[in-house]
């Protein structure tokens, strides 16, 4: 993904993470990055440096809970949404869809009629 696209991604990371976890139930960090990569055909690559601070912030805000499990001799941390996180995911997706719709309107070529005349 181009660095200019990262600005758009940064503002939507919470929405992406909450939506994925609300759909999938529980995931660990690598699963989240791979799911984003697969769903976008490799166009969006989430780095751990971007993902983990968001996961920790969402956990502090009460939107996620974590559960550690030993897998192949290593501890793996799974993330799940809380009821608050699930509700917030729905709200954030709706807000984002509305924003995208407004951006489409703003970016369309203006009509030939001059405004305000």
Secondary structure by P-SEA (a helix, b strand, c coil): ccccaaaaaaacaaaaaaaaaaacccccaaaaaaaaaaaacccccccccccaaaaaaaaaaccbbbbbbbcccbbbbbbbbcaaaaaaaaaaaaaaaaaaaaaaaaacccccccccc
